[in-house]
Amino acid sequence: MNKTYPQRMCIVCHQMFEKRDLVRVVKSNDSTFCVDTTGKMGGRGAYVCKNSECHQKLKKTKALNKAFKCLVPNEIYEELEKKCKTQN
């Protein structure tokens, strides 16, 4: 019997991927942002695929600002890019 994994959409390319193949950025209740490597942190989450083109477009369009409807610090964009490079 094959196990099905939850699907999530990348906020940049709008393609569906398995949750474990994406990187999650979380806005916690106290309005702090962090890159969630476990995928289980509490708070509002947005998912980005590990494609380098998506990361370039993410930074250029500030897609996290649109997803969270507030200003996301540049450090989060940089941390997200570093984590995805190390995971590939």
C-alpha positions as CSV (number, residue, x, y, z in Angstrom):
1,M,0.0,0.0,0.0
2,N,1.5,3.3,-1.1
3,K,1.5,6.2,1.5
4,T,0.3,9.5,0.3
5,Y,2.0,12.7,1.5
6,P,0.4,16.0,2.0
7,Q,0.6,18.4,-1.0
8,R,1.5,22.1,-0.7
9,M,1.8,24.8,-3.3
10,C,5.0,26.9,-3.9
11,I,4.1,30.6,-3.5
12,V,6.4,31.5,-6.4
13,C,5.8,29.0,-9.3
14,H,2.3,27.8,-8.0
15,Q,3.1,24.1,-8.6
16,M,2.1,21.4,-6.2
17,F,4.8,19.4,-4.4
18,E,4.9,17.0,-1.5
19,K,5.2,18.9,1.7
20,R,8.6,17.3,2.5
21,D,10.1,18.6,-0.8
22,L,9.4,22.3,0.1
23,V,10.9,24.8,2.5
24,R,8.5,26.5,5.0
25,V,8.8,30.0,6.2
26,V,6.8,30.7,9.4
27,K,5.3,33.9,10.9
28,S,4.7,33.2,14.6
29,N,2.1,34.8,16.8
30,D,4.5,37.4,18.0
31,S,5.2,38.5,14.3
32,T,8.7,37.0,14.1
33,F,9.8,35.1,11.0
34,C,11.9,32.0,10.7
35,V,12.7,29.3,8.3
36,D,11.1,26.1,9.5
37,T,13.3,23.1,8.8
38,T,11.0,20.6,10.7
39,G,7.8,21.7,9.0
40,K,6.0,21.6,12.4
41,M,6.5,25.0,14.0
42,G,3.4,26.9,15.0
43,G,2.2,29.9,13.1
44,R,1.3,30.9,9.6
45,G,3.4,29.2,7.0
46,A,4.3,29.8,3.3
47,Y,6.1,27.2,1.2
48,V,8.8,27.6,-1.4
49,C,10.3,24.9,-3.7
50,K,14.0,24.3,-3.8
51,N,14.4,25.5,-7.4
52,S,17.0,28.2,-7.8
53,E,14.9,30.1,-10.3
54,C,12.1,30.3,-7.7
55,H,14.5,31.7,-5.2
56,Q,15.6,34.4,-7.5
57,K,12.0,35.3,-8.4
58,L,11.1,35.1,-4.7
59,K,13.7,37.7,-3.8
60,K,13.0,39.9,-6.8
61,T,9.2,40.0,-6.3
62,K,9.2,39.9,-2.4
63,A,6.6,37.1,-2.6
64,L,6.8,36.5,1.1
65,N,5.7,40.1,1.8
66,K,2.6,39.3,-0.3
67,A,2.0,35.9,1.3
68,F,2.1,37.3,4.8
69,K,0.7,40.7,4.0
70,C,3.5,42.5,5.9
71,L,7.2,43.3,5.5
72,V,9.4,40.3,5.8
73,P,13.1,41.1,6.8
74,N,15.7,40.6,4.1
75,E,17.6,38.2,6.4
76,I,14.8,35.7,6.0
77,Y,15.2,35.7,2.2
78,E,18.9,35.2,2.6
79,E,18.5,32.4,5.2
80,L,16.0,30.7,3.0
81,E,18.4,30.8,0.0
82,K,21.3,29.4,2.1
83,K,19.2,26.5,3.5
84,C,18.0,25.5,0.0
85,K,21.5,25.6,-1.4
86,T,22.7,23.3,1.4
87,Q,19.8,20.9,0.9
88,N,20.3,20.4,-2.8
